[in-house]
Amino acid sequence: MMLPIYMDYHATTPVDPRVVEAMMPFFSERFGNPASRQHQFGWIAEEAVESARTMIAQLIGAETKDIIFTSGATESNNLAIKGIVEAWKQKGNHIVTVQTEHKSVLDTCKKLEKSGVLVTYLPVDEYGMIDLNQLQDVITPKTIIVSIMTANNEIGTIQEIEQIGKICREKDVFFHTDATQAIGKIPLSVKSSQIDLISFTGHKIYGPKGVGALYVRSSSPRVRLSPQMEGGGHEHGMRSGTLNVPGVVGLAKALEVSVQSMEDESNRLLSLRDRMFDRLTRELDEVFLNGHPARRLSHNLNVSFLHVEDNALMMSMKDIALSTGSACSTANPEPSHVLKALRLRTERLHSAIRFGLGRFTTAEEVDYVLDRVIENVKKLREHSPTYRKVREQSIFHSL
Ligand SMILES: Cc1ncc(COP(=O)(O)O)c(C=O)c1O
C-alpha cells in the first residue's frame, strides 16, 4: 500500500490508463482542428469528435446532436441556466433551484438576480432531499427553468430525478440537472426521465480536467438556448471555440468505461463504504451520518465525529486525503452551505468529514484509514471538555 492515500474522489479523480491511451494520438499525431474542413488533418479530428459525441449520446440515451462540448460542468451549468433565461425572456423570469446546489449553479442564479430574474431556492430536509409538493407549489406561469442536481457532491444524496422531470413536463418548464457527481455512477437516461439539460465533466469520472458537456434536448420539446460564448459558431453556434479534441475523446472513453463497470464497481464501493461506517459506529460513539441513509451515492460517506473539529482531525492525518465540511482558509471556518441547509445541530456542522471512495480504493486502504481515524478521534476527544461531560453523563445514567 502506498502513502498518501487518496480518499477525495468527489473533488477529482485520476485519469484511467485506458482513457490516457485513447487520448494520446490526438496530442501530436492527429492534432488537426476539427473545424478545418479542407484537409485530412481536420477530417480525422472531426471524425474523432463526432464518434465521441455519438458514444456519449448513446450512453445517456440521447441523440448525437444533443451533446455540446464545454470546458467542464461549471461552464455547462452557466450555459444551461443563462442560456435558457436569455432565450426565454418573453415567457418569464423565474428560476427554481435548491439551496444545496453547487456554487456554479447558485452563483449563476445570484448573478441573474441582479439583473431582475427571480430565483426560488428550495430548502431540503435533514437528509438533503427536496419536497416534491413544494416544488410543484413554487412553479408559476413565469417559471422557465428548474435546476436541481442529480446527486450532491458533499453528502451524496440522490434526488428523485424522474418525479422532478415529470412535474416539470406537466408544468411546461425546462428541467436542468447537474449530474456531475452522478453520471457513470448511477443509471441516467434521458429516455426514462424527462430531463431537458444535463451538465457533466470529465475529471469526476476518471477522465481529463477542463472538458465537459451539456446535453440539450433537441426534440419533444426542442430546447432553445442563447450561446454564452460568441465566435466561430462551433457546436451548432451554442458554444464557440476550437474543441479540445484529446479532452473530448477522453471524456467519451471515460464515460464508456464508467458505464460499463458501473454495476460491479458500485457494489464493490458500497460494501467498502458500509464496512467503514459499521466499524466507525462500532468503535466510536457520537458518530452521525450526514445525508440520506439509502438514497446516496455508493462511494460517498459523510460523517460527523462530535467533539472533534473537522480541520483538526484532517491535520492529524496528513497521509490521508479527505475533505471537511468547512473551508479551512479562514480563521473562523464556516460550515459549507450544503451542511447548513440540512439544519443540523451546530456541533455536527463543524465535525463533518467526507470520505470519497473510488475506482482505485482498496480494502487495505479502507482499513488503514479506519485505524487512523478511530485512533485520532479518540486522541482529540481526550482534550474535549464537551466530550468529557457527555461521558460523565452516560456513566451517571448507567449507574
Ligand atoms: C456537483 C458539481 N457541479 C459542478 C462542478 C464543477 O465541475 P468542473 O470542475 O468541471 O467545472 C463540480 C465539481 O466540483 C461538482 O461537484
The ligand as a MOL file (V3000), in Angstrom:
LIG
                    3D

  0  0  0     0  0            999 V3000
M  V30 BEGIN CTAB
M  V30 COUNTS 16 16 0 0 0
M  V30 BEGIN ATOM
M  V30 1 C -21.8900 18.9180 -8.4410 0
M  V30 2 C -20.7980 19.6540 -9.1520 0
M  V30 3 N -21.1270 20.5140 -10.1300 0
M  V30 4 C -20.2010 21.1840 -10.8160 0
M  V30 5 C -18.8590 21.0290 -10.5510 0
M  V30 6 C -17.8440 21.8030 -11.3520 0
M  V30 7 O -17.2140 20.9840 -12.2800 0
M  V30 8 P -15.9360 21.4850 -13.1160 0
M  V30 9 O -14.7840 21.3520 -12.1870 0
M  V30 10 O -15.8490 20.5660 -14.2800 0
M  V30 11 O -16.1840 22.8800 -13.5400 0
M  V30 12 C -18.4680 20.1340 -9.5550 0
M  V30 13 C -17.0430 19.9590 -9.2100 0
M  V30 14 O -16.5880 20.3090 -8.1560 0
M  V30 15 C -19.4670 19.4310 -8.8240 0
M  V30 16 O -19.1540 18.5520 -7.8720 0
M  V30 END ATOM
M  V30 BEGIN BOND
M  V30 1 1 1 2
M  V30 2 1 2 3
M  V30 3 2 2 15
M  V30 4 2 3 4
M  V30 5 1 4 5
M  V30 6 1 5 6
M  V30 7 2 5 12
M  V30 8 1 6 7
M  V30 9 1 7 8
M  V30 10 2 8 9
M  V30 11 1 8 10
M  V30 12 1 8 11
M  V30 13 1 12 13
M  V30 14 1 12 15
M  V30 15 2 13 14
M  V30 16 1 15 16
M  V30 END BOND
M  V30 END CTAB
M  END
